[in-house]
Amino acid sequence: MNLEVLDREGAIREMAKDAGATRGDILKRAGIATAGFVAAGAMFESLLSPAAAAISTSKKSAKNDVKILNYALTLEFLEAEFYAAAKAANIVKTPDVLKFLDTVADHEAKHVTLLKSVLGKAAVKKPTFDFSAALGDEKTFMQTAQLLEDTGVAAYAGQGPNISQKAVVVAALGIHSVEARHAGWIRFLNMTSPAPGITDPPKRESTVLSAVADTGFIQS
C-alpha cells in the first residue's frame, strides 16, 4: 500500500504540487503511516455518512441539499479548526502571513456559524482534529493552507450543480467566492500563481474526501 494506491485520483499529489510540496513532504509532514491513511479514509467517510456519502448527482431535492450543506460544514470545521490551531501554535511571524491567518481564521469560524444556523438540528457534529504535523513552522502552515483552500474551492464548485433550492445556491456561492479569494491570497503569499488557468475544475465528492482523508488531520 502506498500513496499512489491510496490517492488513486491524484488529488493530494496534484494539490501538493501546486503548493510547492513534494510527495515526500506530504508523507513526512502529515506523519501518516499506511495504517493511518486507511484509518483516516474510513473515519472521514463514516463521519460524513449519511451527511455527504450519499449526495445525489442526478436527483435534486431539499433532502439532498441538507447532505450537501453538511458536507460543506464538515470541510468548514476542518478549515476553521486548522486556522485556530495555527493561531494557538504562534508559528506565524511574517506580518503579511499573520494578516492572512487572522482574517481567514475569522472568516472560516463565521462560515461554520452560518452553515450551522442554516442546518439547525440537522447539522453534523464537529470532528476532532490533530494538525500538529502541519504546524511545525510557518512555511508548512502556508503550504497546508493553500492545499485546504484549493480543496474547499473545488468542493463547493463540485456540488453547485447538485443544489435544488435557490437560497442554498446563494449561500453556497457567497462562501465559494470568499474561499476563492482565500486561495488566491495564500497562493500569492506562497509565490504561486493565484490564477493558474482560465477555469478551475470542480472536484467530485470522492476526490475531496480522498484528499482530506489522506492528510490524517481528522482523528474522530
N, C-alpha and C positions, 0 to 999 in steps of 0.2 A: 504494500500500500504506500503510495507516495502522493505528492502534491498534484501531479498530472492526473492521477486516477480520481482523487477526491474533488478536484476542481475541473471537472470534465469540460465545462463550457468556457473555461479560461477567464472567468470573471475576476478572480483575485489577481491572477497574473497580469491581466490587462490593466486593471486599476493601479496595481503596484508599479507597473512600468511607467504609467502616466505620472505617478508621484515621485519617480526617480529612485525607486527601491528595486533591488534585485530579488530573485527567487529566494536566495539565502537570507536576505534581510527579513522577508516576511516570515520565514520559518523561525529565524532567531528572535525577532522582536515580538512575535506573537507567543513564543515559548510553547509551541504546541507539538506534542509527540503524536504519532499516528493514532493512538487510542483517543487522544484529546480531540483530534479532528472528527473522528467518528462520533464521539460523545457530544461534541458541540453541535454537530449537524442534527442529531436526533433530538437534542434538547431544544434547539430553536424551533424545529418543526412541531414538537409537542406543545411548546408554549403558544404557538400561533394557531394550533388546531383546537376548535374549528374556526377560529377567528379569521385565518387567512388561507390555510391549506386548501380550502375548498372554494376559493374565489372562482367564480364562473367567468369565462371569457366569451361566452356565447349567449347567455341569458341574463339580461339586466333586470334588477329588482331592488326594492328597498332593503331586503334582507341581505342581498349581495353587497349593497353599499356599506352596511354595517361591518361586514367582513373586511372590506377594503379599508375602511376607516380604522379598524383595529390593527390591520397590517401596518398602516401608516403610523398609528400610535406607538406600536412596538419599536419601529425604526426611530421615532422621535424620542422615545425613552432612551434608546441607545445613544443617540447624539447628545441629548441633554445631560445624561449621566457622565458621558465622556468629558464634556467641557467642564462640568462641575468638578470632576476628579482632577482635571488638569489645573484648575484654579487652586484646588486644595494642595496639589503637589508643589506649587510655586516654582515650576521649572521654566516658565516663560519670562524672559527678561528683556528681550528686544521690544522697544516701545510700540512699533507698528504691529508686531505679532500679538503683544499684550492687548492692544486695542481690538484686534480681531477676536481674540479669546473672550474679552469682556462683553463685546457686542453680541457675538454669536451665542455665547452661553445664555444670555438673557433671551434672545430670540427663541432658542430651542426649548427652554423652560416654558415659555409662553405658548409655543406650539403644542406642547403636551397639555397644558391647561385648556387650550382651545378645543383640542380633539376630545379630551375627557368631558368637557362641558357639552359637546355635541352628542356624544355617545351615552352619557349618563351612566345608568346601571349596567349598560351593555359593554362598557369599557373593560378591556383585559387588564389584568394586574401587571404591575411593573416587575420585570425580572430582576435578578441580582446580577451584578457585573463585576468584572475584575479587569481593570485597564492598566495594571501595574507594568506589564511588559511594554506598553506603548508610551509610557510616561517617564522614561529614564532620562530624557533630555529634550531640549526644545526642538531639535531637528526631527526627531522621531515623532513628537507630537504633531508637527506640521505635516509630515507625510501621512500620518494616520488621519488627520483632519481632512486632508484632500481626498483620501480614499472614501471616508464616510460621507462627505458632502457629495462627491460624484455619485456614490451609490444612492443617496437619497433623491437626488435629482432624477436619476434614471428610473428609480422605483415609482415615483409619482407619475412620470411620463408613461410608464408601462401600464398603469392602472387607469389613467384618464379615460380611455375609450370604453372601459367596463362600467363606468358610473352611470346610474339611471336618473338620479334626481339633480335638478339644476342647482339647488342650494349646496349640495355636496360638491358639484363641479366647481362652483365659485369658490368655496372654501379651499378645495384642493389646489386650484390654480393659484390662489393667493399665497399659499405656503410654498408651492412649487417654484414660483418666481423668486421668492426670497432665498430658498435653498440654492437656486442657480446663482444668485448674487454671492452667497457664501462661497460656493465652489469657485467662482471667478476670482474672488478676493484671495482665497488661500492659494490658488494656483499662481496668482501674481506674486504673492509673498514667497512662494516656492520657486519663483523664476521659471514657471512652466506656462505655456500659452493659456490664457484664460478662455480663449475660444479656438480650439484646435481644428474645428471643422465648421461647415455651413449649417449642419444639423447635428443634433445629439441623438443617438439611437436610444430608444427606451429599453429598459431591462425587464425581462419576464420575471414573474414571481420566483420561479425556481432558481434563476440566476442570482437574484438578490439574496434569497435565502442561503444559497451556497456560499456567496461572498461573505455574508455576515457570520454564518456558522464557522467558516474557516478561520476567522480572526480569533476565535476562542474567547471573546470578551464576555459572552453570556454564560453565567455559571449555573443558574437555576431559575 
